[in-house]
Amino acid sequence: MRKGVGVSQQERGDRPPRPARRREGSQKAVTPAELGRRGEAWAARFLEERGWEVLGRNVREGHAEVDLVARKDDVVAFVEVKCRRGKDFGHPLEAITWRKRREIARVARGWIRREGIPPGTVIRFDAIAVLLQPSGPPEVHHLADAWRLD
């Protein structure tokens, strides 16, 4: 008998797929990927409302990625966005590890090499935390110049 034909998951010992998380009071499931996309959209809107121009979203260099690249005046910021439903697992910005910061720096170098930047442009690394609320708009916290390269 072929695997999966006429045999239940329990009989095969397979685990069922992990269900998408539901927000309290919500009828529609939200996957972690969808949560991330929503957080990035909120962060981009937050920056644009404050005069930033979003130059890129989900910018990649190989397998590494940065969520947003934005410019305001003479500053270009590479922005990592973390979105959470609450603080049960700590503040969202605590999830930006040294490894992720190193990846973002690699993406920044590649982006600068490809796009070029005018002399005098300040390059920095920002972080944005998006905390979803049970009702109403999320809390958005922008940490400018969140870390520096060594």
SEVORO-44765 format. One line per 5 residues: number of its first residue (from 1); their letters; for each residue x, y, z of N, C-alpha, C. Coordinates in steps of 0.1 Angstrom, whole numbers, plus 5000, padded with zeros to 4 digits. Example, Ala and Ser with C-alpha at 12.3 -4.5 7.8 and 13.67 -1.06 7.14 Angstrom:
1	AS	5132,4943,5078,5123,4955,5078,5132,4967,5078 ~ 5128,4978,5071,5137,4989,5071,5129,5000,5079
# end
This chain:
1	MRKGV	5008,4988,5000,5000,5000,5000,5009,5012,5000 ~ 5005,5022,4992,5013,5034,4991,5011,5042,5004 ~ 5021,5049,5008,5020,5058,5020,5010,5069,5017 ~ 5001,5070,5027,4991,5081,5026,4978,5077,5020 ~ 4977,5065,5014,4965,5061,5007,4957,5052,5017
6	GVSQQ	4946,5056,5021,4937,5048,5030,4943,5046,5044 ~ 4953,5054,5048,4958,5053,5061,4958,5067,5067 ~ 4952,5068,5079,4951,5081,5086,4965,5086,5091 ~ 4966,5099,5093,4978,5105,5099,4982,5098,5112 ~ 4972,5095,5120,4975,5090,5133,4981,5076,5131
11	ERGDR	4975,5068,5122,4981,5054,5120,4995,5055,5114 ~ 4998,5065,5106,5012,5066,5101,5021,5072,5111 ~ 5016,5078,5121,5024,5085,5131,5028,5099,5127 ~ 5023,5104,5116,5025,5118,5112,5018,5128,5121 ~ 5024,5139,5122,5017,5150,5129,5008,5157,5120
16	PPRPA	4997,5162,5124,4989,5170,5116,4996,5184,5113 ~ 4992,5191,5102,4998,5204,5100,4995,5213,5112 ~ 5004,5222,5115,5002,5232,5125,4991,5242,5121 ~ 4981,5243,5129,4971,5253,5125,4975,5267,5126 ~ 4970,5276,5117,4973,5290,5118,4967,5295,5131
21	RRREG	4974,5305,5136,4969,5311,5149,4957,5321,5146 ~ 4949,5321,5156,4937,5330,5155,4938,5341,5166 ~ 4935,5353,5162,4935,5363,5172,4922,5362,5180 ~ 4922,5365,5192,4910,5364,5200,4899,5373,5194 ~ 4887,5367,5193,4876,5374,5187,4876,5375,5172
26	SQKAV	4886,5369,5166,4888,5369,5151,4883,5356,5145 ~ 4876,5357,5134,4871,5345,5128,4881,5340,5117 ~ 4891,5348,5113,4900,5345,5103,4914,5341,5109 ~ 4919,5330,5105,4933,5326,5110,4943,5335,5103 ~ 4954,5338,5111,4965,5346,5106,4978,5338,5107
31	TPAEL	4984,5335,5096,4996,5327,5096,5008,5336,5100 ~ 5019,5331,5105,5030,5339,5109,5035,5347,5097 ~ 5035,5342,5085,5040,5349,5073,5030,5361,5070 ~ 5017,5359,5072,5008,5370,5070,5010,5381,5081 ~ 5012,5376,5093,5014,5386,5104,5026,5394,5101
36	GRRGE	5037,5388,5095,5049,5396,5091,5046,5406,5080 ~ 5039,5402,5070,5035,5411,5059,5027,5423,5065 ~ 5018,5420,5073,5010,5431,5079,5018,5440,5087 ~ 5027,5435,5095,5036,5443,5103,5045,5452,5094 ~ 5050,5446,5083,5058,5454,5074,5050,5465,5067
41	AWAAR	5038,5462,5064,5029,5472,5058,5026,5484,5068 ~ 5024,5480,5081,5022,5491,5091,5034,5499,5093 ~ 5046,5492,5093,5058,5500,5095,5061,5509,5083 ~ 5059,5504,5071,5061,5513,5059,5052,5525,5060 ~ 5039,5523,5063,5030,5534,5064,5034,5544,5075
46	FLEER	5039,5538,5086,5043,5547,5097,5055,5556,5092 ~ 5065,5550,5085,5076,5558,5080,5071,5569,5070 ~ 5063,5565,5061,5058,5574,5051,5050,5586,5057 ~ 5042,5583,5067,5035,5594,5074,5044,5604,5081 ~ 5057,5600,5083,5067,5608,5089,5077,5614,5079
51	GWEVL	5074,5613,5066,5082,5619,5056,5093,5610,5050 ~ 5093,5597,5053,5103,5588,5048,5098,5583,5034 ~ 5107,5581,5025,5103,5574,5012,5108,5560,5013 ~ 5099,5550,5011,5103,5536,5011,5109,5533,4998 ~ 5122,5529,4998,5129,5526,4985,5128,5512,4981
56	GRNVR	5126,5503,4991,5126,5489,4989,5119,5481,5000 ~ 5113,5470,4996,5107,5461,5006,5112,5447,5004 ~ 5115,5440,5014,5120,5426,5013,5132,5426,5004 ~ 5142,5434,5006,5154,5435,4998,5163,5423,5001 ~ 5168,5416,4991,5176,5404,4993,5190,5406,4988
61	EGHAE	5198,5398,4994,5212,5397,4990,5215,5382,4993 ~ 5214,5373,4982,5215,5359,4985,5203,5355,4993 ~ 5205,5348,5004,5194,5343,5012,5191,5353,5023 ~ 5199,5364,5025,5197,5374,5035,5187,5384,5030 ~ 5179,5389,5040,5169,5399,5036,5168,5410,5047
66	VDLVA	5164,5422,5042,5160,5433,5051,5146,5437,5047 ~ 5138,5440,5057,5124,5443,5055,5121,5455,5047 ~ 5128,5466,5051,5125,5479,5044,5138,5487,5042 ~ 5139,5494,5031,5150,5504,5029,5143,5517,5027 ~ 5146,5527,5035,5139,5540,5035,5149,5551,5035
71	RKDDV	5144,5563,5029,5153,5575,5029,5145,5587,5033 ~ 5152,5595,5041,5146,5608,5045,5158,5618,5046 ~ 5157,5628,5038,5168,5638,5037,5181,5631,5033 ~ 5191,5632,5041,5204,5626,5038,5207,5612,5045 ~ 5196,5606,5050,5197,5593,5057,5190,5582,5049
76	VAFVE	5198,5571,5048,5192,5559,5042,5192,5549,5054 ~ 5180,5543,5057,5179,5534,5068,5175,5520,5063 ~ 5182,5510,5068,5179,5496,5065,5171,5492,5078 ~ 5158,5488,5076,5149,5487,5087,5144,5472,5089 ~ 5146,5467,5100,5141,5454,5104,5128,5456,5112
81	VKCRR	5118,5449,5108,5105,5450,5114,5101,5437,5121 ~ 5097,5438,5133,5092,5427,5141,5078,5429,5145 ~ 5069,5420,5142,5055,5422,5146,5050,5411,5155 ~ 5043,5414,5166,5038,5405,5175,5024,5408,5179 ~ 5018,5397,5184,5004,5399,5189,5004,5403,5204
86	GKDFG	5015,5402,5211,5016,5406,5225,5031,5404,5229 ~ 5033,5406,5242,5047,5405,5247,5049,5392,5255 ~ 5041,5382,5252,5043,5370,5259,5057,5364,5258 ~ 5063,5366,5246,5076,5360,5244,5087,5371,5244 ~ 5084,5382,5251,5093,5393,5252,5090,5404,5241
91	HPLEA	5097,5415,5242,5095,5426,5233,5099,5422,5219 ~ 5092,5426,5208,5095,5421,5195,5110,5424,5191 ~ 5115,5436,5195,5129,5439,5191,5139,5430,5197 ~ 5136,5423,5208,5145,5413,5214,5148,5402,5204 ~ 5140,5400,5194,5142,5389,5184,5152,5392,5173
96	ITWRK	5158,5404,5173,5168,5408,5163,5181,5404,5169 ~ 5186,5393,5165,5198,5387,5170,5211,5393,5163 ~ 5222,5390,5168,5235,5395,5162,5236,5389,5148 ~ 5231,5376,5146,5232,5370,5133,5223,5377,5123 ~ 5211,5381,5127,5202,5389,5119,5208,5402,5115
101	RREIA	5214,5409,5125,5221,5422,5122,5232,5420,5112 ~ 5239,5409,5113,5250,5407,5104,5244,5405,5090 ~ 5233,5397,5089,5227,5395,5076,5222,5408,5070 ~ 5216,5417,5078,5211,5430,5073,5223,5438,5068 ~ 5234,5438,5075,5246,5445,5070,5250,5440,5057
106	RVARG	5250,5427,5055,5254,5421,5041,5244,5426,5031 ~ 5231,5427,5034,5221,5432,5024,5224,5447,5021 ~ 5227,5454,5032,5230,5468,5030,5242,5471,5021 ~ 5252,5463,5023,5264,5465,5014,5261,5462,5000 ~ 5253,5451,4997,5249,5448,4984,5240,5458,4977
111	WIRRE	5231,5463,4985,5221,5474,4980,5229,5486,4977 ~ 5238,5490,4985,5246,5502,4983,5255,5500,4970 ~ 5261,5489,4969,5269,5485,4957,5260,5486,4944 ~ 5248,5481,4944,5239,5481,4933,5233,5495,4930 ~ 5229,5502,4940,5221,5514,4938,5230,5526,4939
116	GIPPG	5241,5526,4946,5249,5537,4948,5242,5547,4957 ~ 5250,5556,4964,5244,5566,4973,5252,5579,4971 ~ 5246,5590,4972,5253,5603,4970,5263,5605,4982 ~ 5274,5612,4979,5283,5615,4990,5276,5622,5001 ~ 5280,5619,5014,5274,5626,5025,5262,5619,5031
121	TVIRF	5258,5608,5024,5246,5601,5029,5249,5593,5041 ~ 5241,5594,5051,5243,5587,5064,5235,5573,5062 ~ 5243,5563,5065,5237,5549,5065,5234,5545,5079 ~ 5222,5540,5082,5220,5535,5096,5211,5523,5095 ~ 5210,5517,5107,5202,5505,5109,5191,5508,5119
126	DAIAV	5179,5507,5115,5167,5510,5124,5160,5497,5126 ~ 5151,5497,5136,5143,5486,5140,5129,5492,5143 ~ 5119,5485,5138,5105,5489,5141,5098,5477,5148 ~ 5091,5479,5159,5083,5469,5166,5068,5473,5163 ~ 5061,5463,5159,5046,5465,5157,5039,5456,5166
131	LLQPS	5032,5461,5176,5024,5453,5185,5010,5455,5182 ~ 5004,5443,5178,4990,5443,5174,4981,5445,5187 ~ 4970,5452,5186,4961,5454,5197,4948,5446,5195 ~ 4942,5442,5205,4929,5435,5204,4919,5442,5196 ~ 4919,5456,5197,4910,5464,5189,4918,5477,5186
136	GPPEV	4916,5482,5175,4922,5495,5171,4935,5492,5164 ~ 4942,5503,5160,4954,5502,5153,4966,5497,5162 ~ 4976,5491,5156,4987,5486,5164,4996,5497,5170 ~ 5003,5493,5180,5014,5503,5185,5026,5501,5176 ~ 5032,5512,5172,5044,5511,5163,5055,5519,5171
141	HHLAD	5066,5512,5173,5077,5518,5180,5089,5518,5170 ~ 5095,5530,5167,5106,5531,5158,5119,5534,5166 ~ 5128,5525,5165,5141,5527,5172,5151,5531,5161 ~ 5154,5544,5160,5164,5549,5150,5178,5545,5155 ~ 5186,5542,5145,5200,5539,5148,5201,5528,5159
146	AWRLD	5194,5517,5156,5192,5506,5166,5205,5499,5169 ~ 5214,5498,5159,5227,5492,5162,5237,5497,5151 ~ 5249,5495,5154,5260,5499,5145,5269,5487,5142 ~ 5275,5489,5130,5285,5478,5126,5298,5480,5134 ~ 5304,5469,5137,5317,5469,5144,5328,5472,5134
# end
